Amino acid sequence: GPCTVCEWNPEWDSLLPDEQARLKARQGVKYVCLDGLQRVRNETLELVAKDGVTIGEVCIRGNMVFKGYLNNPDSGDLA
């Protein structure tokens, strides 16, 4: 399921469809079942800027996160 949600802002109703799509495609805010959410540089795990431009890895923590898949114990390894 989703881990972030970009809530619709009523002020976006009057925008052109391309602009609405750009805004809706943003990362959003953490979902109610997450304990933590951050964006980091993949190589260093340093936090990235919340500027809508800087690329980073999404790291989540919560009760919907698991280490791996059933019968595939190595699938959850980050290294």
Backbone torsions as a table, in degrees:
resi	resn	phi	psi	omega
1	GLY	NA	179.8	-177.5
2	PRO	-71.6	151.1	174.5
3	CYS	-117.4	-13.9	171.3
4	THR	-135.5	155.3	-179.9
5	VAL	-134.0	130.8	173.8
6	CYS	-97.4	95.2	-177.6
7	GLU	-61.1	137.3	179.0
8	TRP	-71.0	133.6	178.8
9	ASN	-102.7	122.2	-176.8
10	PRO	-54.3	-26.6	178.0
11	GLU	-66.4	-15.9	179.8
12	TRP	-79.1	-12.9	-177.0
13	ASP	-56.0	-34.1	-175.2
14	SER	-90.2	-1.6	-178.6
15	LEU	-79.8	159.7	175.7
16	LEU	-65.6	151.7	-177.2
17	PRO	-53.9	-39.5	179.9
18	ASP	-62.8	-40.4	179.2
19	GLU	-70.5	-38.7	175.9
20	GLN	-60.1	-44.8	-179.5
21	ALA	-63.2	-40.6	179.3
22	ARG	-62.1	-44.3	-179.8
23	LEU	-68.2	-42.3	-178.3
24	LYS	-68.5	-26.0	-178.1
25	ALA	-78.3	-5.2	-179.9
26	ARG	-67.0	164.7	-174.6
27	GLN	-55.9	-45.5	-178.6
28	GLY	90.3	-160.6	-178.0
29	VAL	-117.2	160.1	-176.8
30	LYS	-63.9	145.7	179.2
31	TYR	-73.3	157.8	-174.1
32	VAL	-57.9	-28.9	-176.3
33	CYS	-89.9	5.1	178.1
34	LEU	-94.7	141.6	176.1
35	ASP	-90.6	-29.6	-178.5
36	GLY	-153.7	151.0	178.3
37	LEU	-151.8	129.3	175.6
38	GLN	-151.3	158.9	176.8
39	ARG	-113.5	129.7	-175.6
40	VAL	-132.7	160.0	171.2
41	ARG	-71.7	131.2	-175.9
42	ASN	-58.7	-39.9	-174.5
43	GLU	-75.5	-36.1	-170.8
44	THR	-114.8	-14.3	-175.2
45	LEU	63.6	18.1	173.4
46	GLU	-77.2	146.0	178.2
47	LEU	-62.3	142.7	176.1
48	VAL	-100.8	160.9	-179.1
49	ALA	-64.0	145.3	176.3
50	LYS	-92.6	62.2	-174.4
51	ASP	-111.5	1.6	-179.7
52	GLY	76.0	3.4	-177.8
53	VAL	-122.3	-42.9	-175.2
54	THR	-68.4	129.3	-179.2
55	ILE	-85.3	140.0	177.7
56	GLY	-156.4	170.8	176.8
57	GLU	-89.6	135.9	178.5
58	VAL	-88.2	123.4	177.7
59	CYS	-112.7	127.3	-178.2
60	ILE	-124.8	154.3	176.0
61	ARG	-140.2	133.2	178.9
62	GLY	168.4	-177.6	-175.5
63	ASN	-77.1	-2.2	177.1
64	MET	-105.5	7.9	-179.3
65	VAL	-101.4	139.6	-179.7
66	PHE	-133.1	160.7	-175.9
67	LYS	-77.0	-30.0	-177.1
68	GLY	-167.4	-171.4	-179.9
69	TYR	-102.2	150.9	177.9
70	LEU	-55.0	132.8	179.6
71	ASN	64.3	17.9	176.6
72	ASN	-144.4	70.5	-171.0
73	PRO	-62.0	-23.6	-178.4
74	ASP	-83.8	-6.9	-173.8
75	SER	-69.1	-19.0	-178.9
76	GLY	-96.4	0.1	-177.9
77	ASP	-70.6	134.0	177.4
78	LEU	-85.6	-23.6	-176.1
79	ALA	-79.9	NA	NA
